[in-house]
Amino acid sequence: MKFPKNLSDKLETRKQNNAERQLPSVSSNIDFASNDYLGFAQSETIFHQTHQFLIDSDYLENGATGSRLLSGNHPLYTLAENQIAQFHQAESALIFNSGYDANVGFFSSVPQKGDFILYDELCHASIRDGIRLSSAKSYKFQHNDYEDLERLLMQCQTQFVEIYIVTESVFSMDGDAPNLEAIANLAEKNEAHIVIDEAHALGVFGNHGEGLVQSLQLQDKIFARIVTFGKGLGCHGAAVLGSDELKNYLVNFARSFIYTTGLSPHAIATIYVAYQALEQDQISLEKLRKNINIFNQQKLLLGLKPLFVRSKSAIQSAIIPGNEKVKTIASKLQHHGFDVKAILSPTVPEGQERLRFCIHSYNTSEEISSLMACLQSLL
């Protein structure tokens, strides 16, 4: 069957721009690319504890699949959602199949026609896709620019509408964080609702990796938080944190929740056990924070700091403009044994192409020093 020409043309344009995406092969290099910040995805302890938990419990007896509104609402969901809500000091938690599903479900259903969504220009694609499906009016503000946000808030002051301020606690491509206290003050002043995506803060910030919101004790000022489990927790799924009313609303109106098969009992049990590990495993969290500090020290010592976006998170990005140039350097780093990925335009704006480094608890100080020395030699 002949492939449509307009689709072939789009692929050819990507190739000509040196921006074609391809599925990578599994790498045996030193991991500076994955989002497995605490090593939970490769934890034998979590793997065995999950299986033992399922064997010791009676939860496997009710294992039907389907939408949670039909046959898929396994008893483990209640156990896990209660645990997640308690851990995050939220009234309720509702599990979605992925962070993408959670963001699309929330933003496509919660803001209503006539409402306003004000979102940071660097918000994740899943947030922007959800906003596109919403009937609300949306406006982006300049990245972490609170004067620009305040300007938009003034323009949106209309009676009988709701305003939603949307940002991330750690941005996935830059690794930087907003001033959440400033946003909370603006929201309170303008009676707006704050929505925070905490995907890359879970397992990194807070006494037990609760996220940036709780580390700043702002949880009571946030309308909704989206926590994603595929990064710091090393497993699949996500949850929306908020009030009981918000949970009930999403169950009734979030289409990515309603019209999909729920996660399997094994997946929910893995989330449950991973949260237990997060609460108990201080060693991995301390190692991660130590390695982030070492990475930042190496940037300074080797004169590489000007290349990097300022970040105290596990995501560190060196801006190297040009798809061809950044791909070449990434390839050379990989040849030297370091799994580092190039982020190309159009994933990031043209001229903002970068090397994206992810720091983990299981990286060693020697690996970090060798990586940075190698990077310096290639520039």
N, C-alpha and C positions, 0 to 999 in steps of 0.2 A: 504494500500500500504506500502510495506516495505521501511523503511528509509535506505539510503545508509550506509554501514558499515564504510567506511572511514570517513564519516561525524560524525557518532556516536562515533568513536574512538577519533576524535578531541575534541568532547564535553567531553568525559570521561577524557581525559588528563587535560582539564581545571578544571574539578571537583577535580581531584586528586591533582592538584597544588593549590587548594583553590582559584582559580582565575576565576571561572565561573561568567559571567555577568548575572544579572537578572534585570528586570524592577522593580523599587522600587514602593512601595505604597505611596500615598499622605501622607505627614507628617504634623502633627499639632504641631510639636516641633518648638522652636525658630529658625528662618531661619539663618543658617550660611553656607548654601550650594548652594543656587541659584545664578545665575549671574545677578539678578535683582537689580543692585547696587543702583539705585536711587528710586526704588519702582514704576517705571513707569508701569510695567506689571499689578500692582494691583491698579493703579490710577483710581478712579471713575471720576475724572475731565477729564482725557484724554479720557476715555471711552465715556463719554457724549458729549464732544466736538467733537469727531470724528463723532458720529451719527448726531449731530446738523449740522456739516459742510456738511455732505452728504445730509441732508434734505434741507438745505438752498441753496445749489448749484444745478446746472443742470447736475452734473456729472453722476448721476444715470441713465440718459436717454441713455447713451452709455455704456452698461455693458457687452458686449459680452466677452466670454472667448476664449482662444486659444493662440497660439504662438503670441508674439508681432509683428512678421513679417507677420502675417495673420490678425486675428480679435481681438487680445488681447491687442493692444496698446492703452489703455484707455487714454483719455486726461489728467487724473490725473498724469500719468507718467511724462509728460513734466513739470507740475507744481512742482511735488516733486523733480525731478532730478535737475531742476534749483535752487530750494531752497537748496538742499544738496550741490551742487557745490558752491553756494555763501557762505554758512555757513562754508565750509571747504577751502575756498579760492582756489578752483580748477577751471580749465577751463571747465571741464565737469564731469558729473557723470552718470553712467549706473547702473540701479538697476538689481540685480539678485534675485532669489528666496530664497537664503540662502548664508551664508558665505562659506559653502562647495562648492556650485555651482559656486560662484565667483572665488574661488581659483582654482578649477579644470578647469573652463573655461579659466581663464587667463593663467595659466602655461602650459596647454595643447596646446594653440594656439599661444601665443606671441613669446616665445623663439623658434628659428628655428634650423634646422639641421646645425651642425657646431658651433652654439652658445654655451656659457658656462653659467651654473647656479651655483652660489656659495651660499649655504644656511646654516644657522645655524643648527647644529645637533639637536636642540630641537624644530625646527619648527613644527607646527601643522600637524596632519595627512592629512588634506585637502590640504595643500601645497605640501606635499610629494606625495600624490596621483596624483595631477596635474602634478608634475614634472615627475612621472613615465610615464605619457601619452605623454610627450613632446619628440620631436626628438632631442632636445639639449643634450649636455653632461652636467652631473651634478656632483658636488663635495660638500660634506659637510665640514664646518669648525667647529672647537671646539667652544663650547658655549661661546659667547661673547669674543672670543679670536681674537683680531685684528691683532696680529702678524701671526697667522695661516691663517687668511683671506688674509693678504698681501702676504704671501708665495704662496697661490693659485693664487692670481692675477698675480703674476710674472710668474707663470707657464702657465697661460692662454693668455699671450700676443701674439696673432696671428693676422695677418692682415686680414681685411675684415670679422671679426666676432664681435658679440655683447656679452657683459658680463652683466649678471644680478646678483646683490647682493640682497639676500632675507633674511629678518629677521622679527621679530615681535616687536612692541613697548612695549608690555607687554606679557610675556610668560604665556600661559594658565595654566600650571602645577606648575611653580615656582613663578610666579608673579613678577619676576625681569624684568629689562629693559636694553637694550643695550646702549652703548655710541653712539648715533646717529650722533653726531658731528664728531666723529672719523671715522665712516663709510662714512659720506658725504665727508670728506676730502680724504679718500682712493678712493672713487668712482670718484671724480673729477680728482684726480691725474692719474687714470687709465682709464678714459673715460668710466666708467661703469654706468649701470642704476640701481637705487635703487628701490626695491619693499618692501613695509612695510605693514604688516597686523596689523591693529589698532583695532582689535575686542575688546580687553579688556582694551583699553585706552579711547575709546569713552564714554563720560559721566563721566570720572574720572580725566583726565588731561586737562589743558587749562582753560582759564578764564570762558568759558561757556561749558566745557566738550568736546572741539573740538578734543582732542587727543594729544598725546605726540609730534607729528611732528609739529603741529602748536604752541604748547606751547614753542617750541624751535625755532620757526620761520624758519623751514627748508622746508616748503612746496614747495618752488620753486626749490629745489634740488632733489625732489623725482619724479621718473618716474611714479610710480603708488602706490596708497594707497588702501587697501581693508578695508572698514568699515562695521562692522556687527551690525545689529539692535537688535539681540536677547539677548544682554547683557544689556548695559546701557540704551538703548532706550526701552527695554521691549516689543518689537514687532518683527514681522517676516521680513526677507529679509536682503539684503546687497547691497553694491554699490562699484564699482571700480571707483576711482577718478583719473583723468589724463587729458591729452590733448583731444581736439576734434578729432584729428587723431586716438588716442588710442580708443576712444569710437566707432568711425566708424569702426575700424578694428575689435573690439570685436563683434559688431553687425553682421559683415560678417563672422567671423571665429570661435567664441567661441561656441562650440557645446552645452554646458550646458545652454546657452542663447537662441540659435536658436531653439533647438528641445525640448522645454518644454512649458507648459501652463503658461502664465504670471500670476502674483499675481492678486487677485480680487481687484475691486475698493475700497472695505472696507479696505483691507490690505494696499493699497497705501495711503489712507486717514489717517490711523493710523500712518504711518511713517511720513506723513506731519505734523500732529498735535503733534506727539512726538518731532519732531525737533523744533517746536515752543515752546514747554514746556522746552526743553533743553536750549534754548536761553533766556528764561524768568525766569526760576526757579533757582535762585541762592541759595535758602535756602537748598534745597535737596543736592546740590553739597557741600555746606559748612558743612552740617551735616555728609556727607560721609567722607570728609577729616578729620573732627574732630574725627570720630570713628576709622579711620585708625590710627591716632596718638595715641588714647587711647589704641588700641590693641597693638601697638608697645611698648608703655610705660609699659603695663602689662607684656609683654614678659620679659622686662628688670627687673622689680620689682620682679617677681617670679622666676628669674633665668632660664627662658625657652628660652632665645634668642639663645643659641647654637644649639637648635633643628631646628630652622627655617632658611629657605632660606631668604637672605636679600631682603626685598621688601618694597616699599613705595606705592604699589598699593592696590587695594581692594582684591587681592588674596594673602593669606598667607599660606605657606606650612611648616608643621612640618615633618621632615624626621624621620620615624620610620620603619626601615628595617624589612621585612618579612610580607608576606600577612596575615598570621594567627594573628600575633601580632597586626598589625595596624587595622585589622578588629575587633578584640576583644575590643580595646580601643574605636574605633568608635561606636561599639554597646553599650558600657557602657555610652558614652557621650549621645547617643540617649536615653538611659534609663533614664538619668537624665534630659531629656527635651530639648537637643540641637541637631538640625539637622546638623550634621557634617558627611561628607562622607570620606571613605577611598579610596585612589587611589592605585590600585594594579598593580603589574607587570602581564601581559606584557604592560599595558597602559603606565607605566613608567618603566625604566630599573630595573632589579632585584637588590635589595639592596637599591633602591631609593623609595620604597613604602612610602606613606605619608598620613597624614591627611591634607585635603585641606579646609581651612576656607575662606569663602567669606564674606566680610564686606559690610554692607548696610547703607544707610542713615537712615533707620527706626529702626536699632538696637539701644538699649539704652546703656548708659555707665554701668548700673547695669548688664545688660545681658552679656556684654563683660567681666566684672570683674568676674562674676559668672562662665562663661564658662572657663576662664583661670585658675581660682582656682580649678575647677573640673578637668581640664586636668592635672594640677600639682599633684593632689591627686592620679591620676590613673597611673602615670609614676613610 
